[in-house]
């Protein structure tokens, strides 16, 4: 394979990019000034902070998007090593710009928060106090993670390197989402969740499209890569549309502010741009359907596709500039005072009614992140040109999404902040129901099958880690922090979900039904031990929180924790028994064979489907598509002759 030598961008292209950034910078400054109105804090911070804050935010957002989206494309879509190396070089530069812009944003945020103009005599005098606040901690976290992503991007050119950078860039988006508006009122959780979805979606969409433009023509017009990216862009568009409208709604006092508030009008302008981008996306998909071949029609389609891509980048840059202006200005919605009562002070929500059958069925507090995650699972599962899916696996994946939404937006989400039993059950069901269903639907990674195989002792360690981590959080002060911080709250939920997926994959990766049952017994025993401990202990977890909610119904928090222990025992027995029964029913019959890491017959089918989707075993896939039987192996022929 010959690699394409790197080419330097032409001065015309560099000039166009610089001019575009200058225009977007001016636009973000004017828009921020209009949205800020007569805000005294912004004006007390001085002209440098007032002008520099939206510019630094815009540059940080653009560079972070290029880092995240570029790393996703390089880690999962690009097929040529030379293309990946070139992409990672650009990604490294973008990550470095992100780091510098984040540093500038931190300085401007300090100036705005303290009312000290940059360069004044008192500037920096109480920086340590600012950095100890929640806002300061998240700004520093974003800065440090961005620097880590920069270092990682320049350390290699492999898929693994690109994926590590993608994870780091996603964490930068996570930290940035925690610095948004509305902290401290009842809309804070929705605001931060929608912001997180928004940043991830725009990063993958904008950054992926941008990184494709720096590739050689042959790679930039690779239809397979473009179709994969097009499906990702569609998912991102849906996420942006829903999260954007939702986020704007919680930052408004009334619908009339569309006519009176410059902040809301900027949000409406972003929505109009999003609709225009949807039209461009539809036109691009039409060009892909035509094909980007070397004939006259293909060349015309390729030229049209490139022009549409450049126009799409320009419109997305404009949207990012408007978003930077909004992030540098206060929203019109007043910071609400907490509801009355201890529960309102702790959770920013009023104390829910006493739990009953009716309230458990009708209570609802929607969580945007859980909903979007479930939608992403489904859209990625049925992606274009994806592998053929087994019906049972598809049903389990859809069920996992439904359970995820119910657990993160339903009654358990309402009561989990005031009842320790609901908090316990929410995380245990995320692990034992949503995570287990998701882990049973996807194929076992080949690397996991090779790593574990007959190493049952290593599988036991892997299966014990998720529950051990959850137990460590519940037994430490981290639980109190997770109750108070939405970021840690989301992290704990994702830990439980990922833990369920990991345990299920580990059990499936081990060879032999007996060893699988042995590995499964480990998390079951840990769950039973946790339930018994909760029943017998007289120490209340996060006592300053759950003991201070002021509940007039079921007021004994320790008794509620013991009820949670009973729930843990019940869920553990049901989930463990169901999993053991499934393993026993689907065990290989005598005379059948299972390959390393394939597991049961259903697991092997899932593996074969995944490999067929990646182009492996092409001959077998073709025969299956024609309805022919696969050729028997040597041992199978021997059995037939016998």
Order of alpha helices (4+ residues) and beta strands (2+ residues): alpha-alpha-alpha-alpha-alpha-alpha-alpha-alpha-alpha-alpha-alpha-alpha-alpha-alpha-alpha-alpha-alpha-alpha-alpha-alpha-alpha-alpha-alpha-alpha-alpha-alpha-alpha-alpha-alpha-alpha
